[in-house]
Amino acid sequence: MKKTILLLTVFAFLTFKIHAQTNSIIINPSLVSNFVIDINDTLISSSSNMGCGTTVYTMDIDGNNIADFTFTANCSLGGFGGFAKIELSSSDSCTFSVDNNVVDSVGDIDSLGQIIYTPGIFTMVRIYNIFDTLFLINCLTTNSTKISHYSYGYFPGYIKYNSLDNWISGDHYIGIRKIINNINYLGWIKVEVLDYYKIIIKEYALNKNLMNVNQLEITPISIFPNPVSDIVHINCSERHNFKMQIFNIVGECILQRELISGRNDVDISSLSIGVYVIKLTGSGSTFQQKLIKE
């Protein structure tokens, strides 16, 4: 009897844990449950050799040619002041996590050179670090929100400045959510913040494989072997043709062809070693899967 009670208790605990984990993930690229996509390190900067500039970088994490996340960096310089900022916004059923209670100070330098700090509450993109837990309820925002911000203004008799720097220096993570077919996908974007003007986008991850977007259950497709070194076999059992496209990690289509019903042998020996996305389109459905070239 004691054994039965113990087993039931363990089962209930595991069931609770599995259910709970559907609403949260641990930020850890080493966990096999997290589907990590390593992209080319991309610098986002509001400064240039000519002075201020604007950089816009978009991420399409599900390969449907619609921007999911947009990073915008810009700055302004003028006689009465200026600013430098990096912001994030989202679209196409994507949201991200923000912190509405960032405490920072607005500094005033008066005519005597004295610095006066006035605390304030700000809203910024929430900063996550490795091994932090991201909860589904935290990812609700789509509006443009600052990652970093520096501003200053010249006024008669004093200088006023604001420096939001909780993201400054090192690797950090942005909590994200993507909804497809009423299914929530949780994940992160890894960024390295250099200063107020520059960040580097390094990778993104999700807790599920987004490479099966809008897949029809009645469309049996198999792709093997994976990883593959030369010939990948694609079985399409439906009685219609598919268009096949292979994309690199920056979203460029580097190989495409038409597939027929049955077995298709595709030679990818010319591709460089790395991670790709193979996309099949036909009969009103789209099938996508990560493909590893070794």
JOJOQUI-V900818 format. One record per residue. RES is the residue in one small letter. SS is DSSP state (~ for helix, > for strand, _ for the rest). D_CENTER is the distance of its C-alpha to the mean C-alpha in whole Angstrom. Layout:
res:RES ss:SS d_center:D_CENTER
res:RES ss:SS d_center:D_CENTER
//
This chain:
res:m ss:_ d_center:49
res:k ss:~ d_center:47
res:k ss:~ d_center:45
res:t ss:~ d_center:45
res:i ss:~ d_center:43
res:l ss:~ d_center:41
res:l ss:~ d_center:40
res:l ss:~ d_center:39
res:t ss:~ d_center:38
res:v ss:~ d_center:35
res:f ss:~ d_center:34
res:a ss:~ d_center:34
res:f ss:~ d_center:31
res:l ss:~ d_center:29
res:t ss:~ d_center:29
res:f ss:~ d_center:28
res:k ss:~ d_center:25
res:i ss:~ d_center:24
res:h ss:~ d_center:24
res:a ss:~ d_center:22
res:q ss:~ d_center:19
res:t ss:_ d_center:18
res:n ss:_ d_center:17
res:s ss:> d_center:16
res:i ss:> d_center:14
res:i ss:> d_center:15
res:i ss:_ d_center:12
res:n ss:_ d_center:14
res:p ss:_ d_center:13
res:s ss:_ d_center:17
res:l ss:_ d_center:17
res:v ss:_ d_center:18
res:s ss:_ d_center:16
res:n ss:_ d_center:13
res:f ss:> d_center:11
res:v ss:> d_center:10
res:i ss:> d_center:9
res:d ss:> d_center:11
res:i ss:> d_center:11
res:n ss:> d_center:13
res:d ss:> d_center:13
res:t ss:> d_center:13
res:l ss:> d_center:15
res:i ss:> d_center:14
res:s ss:> d_center:18
res:s ss:_ d_center:20
res:s ss:> d_center:23
res:s ss:> d_center:25
res:n ss:_ d_center:29
res:m ss:_ d_center:30
res:g ss:> d_center:29
res:c ss:> d_center:26
res:g ss:_ d_center:24
res:t ss:> d_center:21
res:t ss:> d_center:17
res:v ss:> d_center:15
res:y ss:> d_center:12
res:t ss:> d_center:10
res:m ss:> d_center:7
res:d ss:_ d_center:9
res:i ss:_ d_center:7
res:d ss:_ d_center:10
res:g ss:_ d_center:13
res:n ss:_ d_center:15
res:n ss:_ d_center:15
res:i ss:_ d_center:14
res:a ss:_ d_center:11
res:d ss:_ d_center:8
res:f ss:> d_center:7
res:t ss:> d_center:10
res:f ss:> d_center:11
res:t ss:> d_center:14
res:a ss:> d_center:17
res:n ss:> d_center:20
res:c ss:> d_center:24
res:s ss:> d_center:27
res:l ss:> d_center:31
res:g ss:> d_center:34
res:g ss:_ d_center:37
res:f ss:_ d_center:36
res:g ss:> d_center:33
res:g ss:> d_center:30
res:f ss:> d_center:26
res:a ss:> d_center:23
res:k ss:> d_center:19
res:i ss:> d_center:16
res:e ss:> d_center:14
res:l ss:> d_center:11
res:s ss:> d_center:11
res:s ss:> d_center:10
res:s ss:_ d_center:12
res:d ss:_ d_center:13
res:s ss:_ d_center:13
res:c ss:> d_center:10
res:t ss:> d_center:10
res:f ss:> d_center:9
res:s ss:> d_center:11
res:v ss:> d_center:14
res:d ss:> d_center:17
res:n ss:> d_center:20
res:n ss:> d_center:23
res:v ss:> d_center:22
res:v ss:> d_center:26
res:d ss:> d_center:26
res:s ss:> d_center:30
res:v ss:> d_center:31
res:g ss:> d_center:33
res:d ss:> d_center:37
res:i ss:> d_center:39
res:d ss:_ d_center:43
res:s ss:_ d_center:46
res:l ss:_ d_center:47
res:g ss:_ d_center:44
res:q ss:_ d_center:43
res:i ss:> d_center:39
res:i ss:> d_center:38
res:y ss:> d_center:35
res:t ss:> d_center:34
res:p ss:> d_center:31
res:g ss:> d_center:29
res:i ss:> d_center:26
res:f ss:> d_center:23
res:t ss:> d_center:20
res:m ss:> d_center:17
res:v ss:> d_center:13
res:r ss:_ d_center:13
res:i ss:_ d_center:13
res:y ss:> d_center:13
res:n ss:_ d_center:14
res:i ss:_ d_center:15
res:f ss:_ d_center:17
res:d ss:_ d_center:16
res:t ss:> d_center:16
res:l ss:> d_center:13
res:f ss:> d_center:15
res:l ss:~ d_center:15
res:i ss:~ d_center:17
res:n ss:~ d_center:15
res:c ss:> d_center:12
res:l ss:> d_center:14
res:t ss:> d_center:14
res:t ss:_ d_center:13
res:n ss:_ d_center:15
res:s ss:_ d_center:15
res:t ss:> d_center:15
res:k ss:> d_center:16
res:i ss:> d_center:14
res:s ss:> d_center:17
res:h ss:> d_center:21
res:y ss:> d_center:24
res:s ss:> d_center:27
res:y ss:> d_center:31
res:g ss:> d_center:34
res:y ss:> d_center:37
res:f ss:> d_center:40
res:p ss:_ d_center:44
res:g ss:_ d_center:45
res:y ss:> d_center:41
res:i ss:> d_center:38
res:k ss:> d_center:35
res:y ss:> d_center:31
res:n ss:> d_center:28
res:s ss:> d_center:25
res:l ss:> d_center:22
res:d ss:_ d_center:21
res:n ss:_ d_center:20
res:w ss:_ d_center:16
res:i ss:_ d_center:19
res:s ss:_ d_center:19
res:g ss:_ d_center:17
res:d ss:> d_center:14
res:h ss:> d_center:12
res:y ss:> d_center:9
res:i ss:> d_center:7
res:g ss:> d_center:8
res:i ss:> d_center:6
res:r ss:> d_center:9
res:k ss:> d_center:9
res:i ss:> d_center:13
res:i ss:> d_center:15
res:n ss:_ d_center:19
res:n ss:_ d_center:19
res:i ss:> d_center:17
res:n ss:> d_center:14
res:y ss:> d_center:11
res:l ss:> d_center:10
res:g ss:> d_center:7
res:w ss:> d_center:5
res:i ss:> d_center:4
res:k ss:> d_center:7
res:v ss:> d_center:9
res:e ss:> d_center:13
res:v ss:> d_center:15
res:l ss:_ d_center:18
res:d ss:_ d_center:20
res:y ss:_ d_center:20
res:y ss:_ d_center:20
res:k ss:> d_center:17
res:i ss:> d_center:14
res:i ss:> d_center:12
res:i ss:> d_center:9
res:k ss:> d_center:9
res:e ss:> d_center:7
res:y ss:> d_center:4
res:a ss:> d_center:6
res:l ss:> d_center:8
res:n ss:_ d_center:12
res:k ss:_ d_center:13
res:n ss:_ d_center:14
res:l ss:_ d_center:12
res:m ss:_ d_center:15
res:n ss:_ d_center:17
res:v ss:_ d_center:17
res:n ss:_ d_center:20
res:q ss:_ d_center:22
res:l ss:_ d_center:25
res:e ss:_ d_center:27
res:i ss:_ d_center:30
res:t ss:_ d_center:29
res:p ss:_ d_center:29
res:i ss:> d_center:27
res:s ss:> d_center:27
res:i ss:> d_center:26
res:f ss:> d_center:28
res:p ss:_ d_center:28
res:n ss:_ d_center:24
res:p ss:_ d_center:24
res:v ss:> d_center:26
res:s ss:_ d_center:28
res:d ss:_ d_center:30
res:i ss:> d_center:31
res:v ss:> d_center:28
res:h ss:> d_center:30
res:i ss:> d_center:29
res:n ss:> d_center:31
res:c ss:> d_center:31
res:s ss:_ d_center:34
res:e ss:_ d_center:34
res:r ss:_ d_center:36
res:h ss:_ d_center:35
res:n ss:_ d_center:33
res:f ss:> d_center:29
res:k ss:> d_center:27
res:m ss:> d_center:25
res:q ss:> d_center:22
res:i ss:> d_center:21
res:f ss:> d_center:18
res:n ss:_ d_center:16
res:i ss:_ d_center:13
res:v ss:_ d_center:13
res:g ss:_ d_center:14
res:e ss:_ d_center:18
res:c ss:> d_center:20
res:i ss:> d_center:23
res:l ss:> d_center:25
res:q ss:> d_center:26
res:r ss:> d_center:29
res:e ss:> d_center:31
res:l ss:> d_center:31
res:i ss:_ d_center:34
res:s ss:_ d_center:35
res:g ss:> d_center:36
res:r ss:> d_center:35
res:n ss:> d_center:33
res:d ss:> d_center:33
res:v ss:> d_center:30
res:d ss:> d_center:31
res:i ss:_ d_center:28
res:s ss:_ d_center:30
res:s ss:_ d_center:29
res:l ss:_ d_center:25
res:s ss:_ d_center:24
res:i ss:_ d_center:23
res:g ss:> d_center:19
res:v ss:> d_center:17
res:y ss:> d_center:17
res:v ss:> d_center:16
res:i ss:> d_center:19
res:k ss:> d_center:20
res:l ss:> d_center:23
res:t ss:> d_center:24
res:g ss:> d_center:28
res:s ss:_ d_center:30
res:g ss:_ d_center:27
res:s ss:> d_center:25
res:t ss:> d_center:22
res:f ss:> d_center:21
res:q ss:> d_center:18
res:q ss:> d_center:18
res:k ss:> d_center:16
res:l ss:> d_center:19
res:i ss:> d_center:20
res:k ss:> d_center:23
res:e ss:_ d_center:25
//
